């Protein structure tokens, strides 16, 4: 009888295990296409800038327009969000198909940025702001309107978002990133703690080209001075 009971228990356990649906760990992002070229370029710029600035670090993840799955029930209710730009600190730097909170040690983004549009502004300022405050507990939330150039940021204080006071030039300090965010030539950019603009890869190349041209001009002026003194530069 004892043996039969053990067999029955084992079969029952197998049946229960078969009924349990474990959430997959490789969920694909489920975000709609971006509305405009500007949205795509702005998100891409922020990602590239931060990856370059933190190129020596291995303890962060940065992405944009990527789904964040934050509870298992979302798979049926489709209650999930994909911020335009977000950063998670204290995690492994690697490529992901989506951000699945329950497979990432329960980590939520430390910083979120939403790029406003006519279609999303109401949700970004209302529903999403509430979600990031109450559920995500994201320490810092920013939004930026590329048309009106409205730019605001909030940090979590006593479980509530409080607006970050801008500097005289309208920049907002991110304690999480230890960088300023501000508008430069109608785009949202990062600035160092000393308020120096962090250049994009294209700007770095352009700056190097300018420096090379200046160096060539300096060399040519030196050659002319030598020739004026009767000295052949090549000799």
Secondary structure by P-SEA (a helix, b strand, c coil): caaaaaaaaaaaaaaaaaacccccccccccccccccaaaaaaaaaaaaaaaaaacccccccccccbbbbcccccccccccccccccccccccccccccccccccccccccbbbbbcccccccccccaaaaaacccccccbbbbbbccccbbbbbbbcccbbbbbbbccccccccccccbbbbbcccccccccccccccccaaaaaaaaaaaaaaaaaaaaaaaaaaaaacccccc
